[in-house]
Amino acid sequence: MYLALEDDYARIQKRLSRMFGMESTQNFHFATKSKALNEGLEEQLTNFMKEHPDTKLL
């Protein structure tokens, strides 16, 4: 899970395409927005981990 909070969707797609090619992967997730740390970020990450228990890195 990669939090690209200073990027928009188009920019992160372009960057990922340059890094990894055009092939997509079901095992890579990114977000360009999140809640603030004291306003629910921990809960968001916990829920992500529950939905994707094989996650290796946040």
Backbone torsions as a table, in degrees:
resi	resn	phi	psi	omega
1	MET	NA	125.1	-178.2
2	TYR	-119.6	120.4	176.1
3	LEU	-94.1	102.2	-179.7
4	ALA	-100.4	70.9	-168.2
5	LEU	-75.5	-13.6	177.9
6	GLU	-101.6	2.5	-179.1
7	ASP	-107.3	158.0	167.7
8	ASP	-101.6	173.2	-174.1
9	TYR	-58.4	-45.4	-177.5
10	ALA	-62.3	-42.2	-178.2
11	ARG	-65.7	-43.7	-179.3
12	ILE	-68.7	-35.6	176.6
13	GLN	-62.2	-43.3	179.5
14	LYS	-63.2	-44.5	-179.7
15	ARG	-63.5	-45.2	-179.5
16	LEU	-65.7	-36.1	177.5
17	SER	-63.1	-41.6	177.8
18	ARG	-67.0	-36.6	-176.7
19	MET	-77.1	-41.0	-169.9
20	PHE	-122.1	1.4	-177.4
21	GLY	84.9	-171.3	-175.1
22	MET	-85.9	-10.9	-179.8
23	GLU	-69.5	135.6	177.7
24	SER	-95.2	162.3	177.6
25	THR	-133.3	140.2	178.7
26	GLN	-79.3	-10.2	-175.5
27	ASN	-98.6	4.8	179.4
28	PHE	-118.5	124.1	-178.9
29	HIS	-124.6	141.9	175.5
30	PHE	-139.4	157.6	177.8
31	ALA	-136.1	141.8	177.0
32	THR	-103.8	-1.7	177.1
33	LYS	-142.6	151.1	174.8
34	SER	-155.4	167.4	173.9
35	LYS	-76.9	160.3	176.4
36	ALA	-70.7	156.4	-177.1
37	LEU	-53.6	-44.8	-177.7
38	ASN	-89.8	9.2	-179.1
39	GLU	-127.8	26.0	172.6
40	GLY	120.2	1.1	-179.8
41	LEU	-60.6	-44.4	-179.5
42	GLU	-59.3	-41.6	178.3
43	GLU	-64.8	-41.0	176.7
44	GLN	-58.4	-46.7	-178.9
45	LEU	-66.8	-39.9	177.6
46	THR	-62.1	-43.9	178.6
47	ASN	-64.6	-38.7	176.7
48	PHE	-60.3	-44.9	-179.5
49	MET	-63.4	-36.1	177.6
50	LYS	-66.8	-39.5	-179.5
51	GLU	-75.6	-25.7	-177.6
52	HIS	-131.2	71.0	-173.8
53	PRO	-65.3	-13.5	178.7
54	ASP	-89.5	9.9	179.9
55	THR	-60.9	135.0	-178.7
56	LYS	-106.5	-26.5	-173.7
57	LEU	-150.7	133.7	173.4
58	LEU	-112.8	NA	NA
